[in-house]
């Protein structure tokens, strides 16, 4: 087994050889970690910030949406996308809040055990490294999903009370897909936080590295994508084809950022009138009724590549952390 080989190769020669599934003890780790997360002061502070943010955006949005009750078919979707000064839309808050919550959950997932000198005692139990790392990730993901679901229900309840109109079936389905998309977006930053906790033994360093990566993709990557597009696809004559090729390359490069993937997929789900997330040529609009909403299935297909990209990023980061964790030396 991989866990058995990595244990003996990393300084745990005295550990007994264990038989059975490498996932033995997985759900024990998940339940223990979730209990620690949900009872921690850190989680309480993060939940309080998110609840206050959700309540503030809902009250400002409903004050504006009350005038359109009975006129808008997708009124409930506007609760998440309507902004009013001085607060932005709730989706805009989630782009910033979800990575911070995810990193706060995961930045000390592994190095915290090393610093407390409990890692060797954990692995002395019938728990493999595979189960330990995956259990910590799943516990963080389930905790994040629980928090986001609570906020999702809070917004729906406040919207129902303030607007007095229940959401339709398609609205509910779109909001459920939006919830799944947000959890997938958080999974990327959870995997990044766990990777940082494996690479750096000091939790403060791991947190700073993860937050610096998030800041890079949030602030600087869009600028870098524009510069790279100008270098790789320069406009020599100024033909429309050259300008379009450069803009398409810039858009493709910008989509390497999880923030961009999440934002564009959110637009596809919560704004049914959006028909494309890329550049639309006049020839592609023939026969289309501008402003007509897309069916749910087509909106999902529009944002599906973005969700797959977020899931792929999560798997890639977790796999990298898994390999590094298997190679780490653990001593009593």
Protein Blocks (a to p, Z undefined) as FASTA:
>chain_A
ZZlmmmmmnopampccdedjfkgoklmmmmmmmmmmmmpmklmmmmmmmmmmmmmmmmmm
mmmmmmmgokamklmlmmmmpccdfbdcfklmmmmmmmmmmmmmmmmmmmmmmmnopmmm
mmmpccdfklmmmmmmmmmmmmmmmmmmmmmmmmmmmmmmmnopacdfklmmmmmmmmmm
mmmmmmmmmmmmmmmmmmpmblklmmmmmmmmmmmmmmmmmmmmmmmmmmmmccfkopak
lmmmmmmmmmmmmmmpmklmmmmmmmmmmmmkbmbfbdcdfklmgoiaghiacdfklmmm
mmmmmmmmmmmmmmmmmmmmmmmmmmpccdZZ
